[in-house]
Amino acid sequence: MTKIPKWEVFEFSHSVQGFFENPFLEVHLQAIFTSAGSESYKIDGFYDGVENSKHIWRIRFAPMHEGKWSFLTIANISQLDGLTGEFQCTEPVSKGPLSIHPDYPNWFFRKDGSAQLIINEGWFPHPACAGSGYEDLDFRQPSEQDFEKYIDILAEHKVNMVIGMSELYARQTYVTDTSFVWPWKITDEQTNKIDKERFNLDFYRRWERTVQYAKSKGLFYVYELLYDNSLVRPREWNNHPYNKKNGGWLDTDPTGDIGWHSLFDPNNEQSKLYLGRYLRYTLARLACYWNICWEVGAENANLAVLPHSLLPNAFLPVKKIAKWMTYWSAFIRMYDPYHRLCTLGDTTHHPMMVCENGNDFILTQDPRNYPRDDEIQYYKAMRQEGIEHWQYHRPMVIGEMDSSNNNHYHLERRMYWVGLTSGYAMSRSDRHFGLINGSQMIESQKFSLGDVPPIYKYLQILHNFVNENVKFWRMSPENELVSSSKFTCTLAEKNREYLIYFPFGGDARLVLPASVYEWLNPRSGKIEKAGQTISGTACFQCPDEEDWVLHITASLN
C-alpha cells in the first residue's frame, strides 16, 4: 500500500482516450476521501493535458490524519467515474501548514502546535514601474531557474515567506514568458490575448514546481488569486486578461480607463462564472501543498484613497469592496478542504475588511502618514502600526515598504527589528527590477555589492537569535513598561521576558524581577555583554549609538 506522510501529497491520475472539444469544461471530476474515524473530504480533480495520445486527469489530496485512507471518484463520464483506491498516511515529516493558535492569535503557528517565526521578503517579483529610473517595463521576467536561485538565497538566510504578485500583474505590454503569465491559455503573446475557456497548463505546472521547490526549502508562498493594483491603471488594464478586448469578460468602465467597477459589481454573473471556474481549478492544483497561503487581492487600501488626480472616477466605497471580498473568501473556503490561511490583501485600517472571517492574517503596506525625511518619526509610525493592529488578534505581515530605498540596508535592518518588537512581520523595500541574472541577484549587480544584499545576513541574525532564544509568541507590544531618553520598541511578557530594540542607542529603565540579560549586536550577531539584575528598577545603557537589542528573562523562567 502506498504510504504518504501526514500533510504531504497523494496524487491519483487516470488517462482517457477519445475526443473532447474542451476537456476543461466537458468533464467534471471529484473524489471523496475518507479515513477511519474522520469526516470525508470532497476534492476537485483537474484536467492536465495529453500524454501518449491520452487525456490525463489528476486528483491531489494532502491527508490531515494518520491511518488508512480510501477514495472513490465521481465523474460525468464513465471512464473516470467509480474509481477507487487507498493509501496509508504515516507520521509527518514536517511541522505542517501555517495555522492560528487560539491562545496566541497575533502570531503564526504550525499545525503540529509549534510557533512559527515569519521572516518575510514581501511582495516580489515586482514588475517594473514607469518612471522608476530602473529597467524598462518589458524587461525579461524571471525564469523558473531564476526563481529557484532566488528561493535558495532566501532559504539560506532563513527568510521563509514570499508574497506573490506576478500571477495577474499586467504592466508588460506583451507576454515575455507564457509559463509566467497568464492562468488562461494565451492565444497571442504580442497582444496579451487569452482563451478564457481554457487554462494555461505550462503556467500551472511551473507554479506547482516552484511552490514545491519553496516547500522543500521551508518557504511559505502567499499566492495572489483574484486581482492586483494593475487594474487601477489604464496601461495595465489595457494589458489585463480580465479585459474583454483581450479575451476576458469584463467591460471597460464608462470613463474609458479601467475595469474597477466591472470587477466589483456583485451582480456580474460573468465574473462569478469565470472567476469561480478559475479559483476551483487553481485550488485543485495547488491547495494540497502545505506551504501555500491565499491572497484574495492586493493593495485594497488604494481603493479607499481613490479618487485622485489620475483616476478621478475610480472611487469605490469600502463597503462594496468588503462585500466582494466576503463573497470570494467564502468561495475559497468552500473549495479549499484544508482551509489554508487566507488574507484579503492590503486592508490597511478598515475594520470592515480586517475583521472579515476570511481574513486569517492581516496583509498591509507600510504606514503612509509620516514625514518620510525623518527616520525616527518613521519608526514611531511603524511602532504605532503594530499597536493599532494588535487589537484585531490576527498575525500581521507588511507587503512592501516604500520608504527604505535599496542600498540603504541599515534602514531595512532597523525596520525589521522595529516591526518584530511592534508585533508583526516586516517586508523588504519596494523593488522595480528583475530578479536574477545568472547566479546573482540583479539587486547585487545594480548596487555593486559583490555578494547577496547585506540585509539577508541581518535577517539571518534576527531569525537565529529570536527563534533560538525568545518565546516571542507569548509576548506583545508593551512600550509603556520602558522609560528611555531615546526611541525604543518593546515586546514583552510582563515579569517574564522582554525584547527591547534601540535603533540609535540610548538607555532603558524598567521594573523587573530578578533577571538575566544579554546585549545582541544585530549587525554582527554577537552577544556583546550579558549579566544579571536583582528585583526592582533596572537601568541599562547601550554600548554605543548604533542599534542594539536587549533581551531580558526572569531568572525563574
Secondary structure, DSSP 8 states (H G I E B T S, - for coil): --EEETTS-EEEEEEE-S--S-HHHH--EEEEEEETTS--EEEE-EEEEEETTEEEEEEEE--SSSEEEEEEEEESSTTTTT-EEEEEEE--SS--SEEEETTEEEEEEETTS-B----EEEE-S----TTSSSS-TT-----HHHHHHHHHHHHHTT--EEE---SS---SSS-S-TTTS-SEEEEETTTTEEEEEEE-HHHHHHHHHHHHHHHHTT-EEEEE-S--GGGGSHHHHHH-TTBGGGT-SB---TTSS--HHHHT-TT-HHHHHHHHHHHHHHHHHHTTSTTEEEE--S-THHHHH---SS-TT----HHHHHHHHHHHHHHHHHH-TT---EE-SB-TT-HHHHT-TT--SEEE----SS-TT-HHHHHHHHHHHHHHHHTT-S-EEE--BSSS-TT-HHHHHHHHHHHHHTTSB---B---S-SEETTEEHHHHHTT-SSS-THHHHHHHHHHHHHHH--GGG-EE-GGG-B-SS--EEEEETTTEEEEEETT--EEEEEESSEEEEEE-TTT--EEEEEEE-SEEEEEE-SSSS-EEEEEEETT-
